[in-house]
Amino acid sequence: MLIANATNLGLVRMAEACSISYDILAWTQEWYLREETLAAANVAVVNYHHRLPLTRAFGGGTLSSSDGQRFPVKGKSTTARAPGIGAGQRYPLLFCGR
C-alpha cells in the first residue's frame, strides 16, 4: 500500500502488479493506514534507506533532488503561475506537479 500510494499507482493497479488481491489491499488500507502508522512506516523506510551502502555515495541525506512536471492550464488557479519569457503564451498559466 505504501508503494501504491507513494507512486500514485493506486490499489487496483497494485493488485494487478502483485499477487495480493484488491480486496485485501483495500481492507488493509482501511484498517491499518492511519497518520501514526504511516509516519512510523516512513521512518522505517527512510532509516533503512540511510543504512544502504549506495546511499552514502550521494551525501548525507539532507538535500533532495526532485523533478516535477509542468502542465499548461487555462483560467485562474492559486497553484499555478505565469510562464517565464520564452515559454510561449498559448496558455497563460503553468501548474507544476510533484
C-alpha positions as CSV (number, residue, x, y, z in Angstrom):
1,M,0.0,0.0,0.0
2,L,2.9,2.4,0.7
3,I,4.2,1.9,-2.8
4,A,0.7,2.1,-4.4
5,N,0.1,5.4,-2.7
6,A,3.6,6.9,-3.0
7,T,3.7,6.3,-6.7
8,N,0.1,7.2,-7.4
9,L,-0.3,3.6,-8.8
10,G,-3.4,3.0,-6.7
11,L,-4.7,-0.2,-5.2
12,V,-6.3,-1.5,-8.4
13,R,-3.1,-1.3,-10.4
14,M,-1.0,-2.5,-7.5
15,A,-3.3,-5.6,-7.2
16,E,-2.8,-6.2,-10.9
17,A,1.0,-5.9,-10.5
18,C,1.4,-8.2,-7.4
19,S,-0.1,-11.4,-6.0
20,I,-2.3,-9.6,-3.4
21,S,-5.9,-9.1,-4.3
22,Y,-7.5,-5.6,-4.4
23,D,-9.9,-6.7,-1.6
24,I,-7.0,-7.5,0.8
25,L,-5.2,-4.3,-0.1
26,A,-8.3,-2.2,0.4
27,W,-9.2,-3.8,3.7
28,T,-5.6,-3.4,5.0
29,Q,-5.5,0.2,4.0
30,E,-8.9,0.9,5.6
31,W,-7.9,-0.7,8.9
32,Y,-4.1,0.0,9.2
33,L,-3.2,3.1,7.2
34,R,-3.6,6.0,9.6
35,E,-1.5,9.0,10.2
36,E,0.5,7.5,13.0
37,T,1.1,4.2,11.2
38,L,2.1,6.0,8.0
39,A,4.5,8.1,9.9
40,A,6.1,5.1,11.5
41,A,6.3,3.3,8.1
42,N,8.0,6.4,6.6
43,V,10.6,6.4,9.4
44,A,11.3,2.8,8.9
45,V,11.8,3.2,5.1
46,V,14.0,6.3,5.5
47,N,16.1,4.7,8.2
48,Y,16.6,1.6,6.1
49,H,17.5,3.7,3.1
50,H,20.1,5.5,5.1
51,R,21.8,2.2,6.0
52,L,22.3,1.2,2.4
53,P,25.9,1.5,1.2
54,L,24.9,3.2,-2.0
55,T,23.1,6.0,-0.1
56,R,26.4,7.3,1.3
57,A,27.7,7.9,-2.2
58,F,25.0,10.6,-2.7
59,G,25.7,12.6,0.5
60,G,24.3,12.8,4.0
61,G,20.7,12.8,3.1
62,T,20.0,16.4,4.0
63,L,19.3,17.5,0.4
64,S,16.7,16.4,-2.1
65,S,16.6,16.4,-5.9
66,S,13.0,16.5,-7.0
67,D,11.8,16.7,-10.5
68,G,8.4,17.9,-11.5
69,Q,6.1,18.1,-14.5
70,R,4.7,21.3,-15.9
71,F,1.2,21.3,-17.3
72,P,-0.2,24.3,-19.2
73,V,-3.6,25.4,-17.8
74,K,-6.3,27.9,-18.9
75,G,-8.1,30.0,-16.4
76,K,-7.4,31.0,-12.8
77,S,-5.6,28.9,-10.3
78,T,-4.0,29.5,-6.9
79,T,-1.4,26.8,-7.6
80,A,-0.3,28.0,-11.0
81,R,2.0,30.8,-12.2
82,A,2.6,32.7,-15.3
83,P,5.2,31.1,-17.6
84,G,8.6,32.8,-17.9
85,I,9.9,34.6,-21.0
86,G,10.3,32.2,-23.9
87,A,7.8,29.7,-22.6
88,G,5.2,30.7,-25.1
89,Q,1.9,32.3,-24.4
90,R,-0.5,29.7,-25.7
91,Y,-1.7,29.1,-22.1
92,P,-1.4,31.9,-19.6
93,L,-0.6,29.7,-16.6
94,L,1.6,26.7,-15.7
95,F,1.0,24.2,-13.0
96,C,4.0,22.3,-11.6
97,G,3.1,19.0,-10.0
98,R,5.5,16.8,-7.9
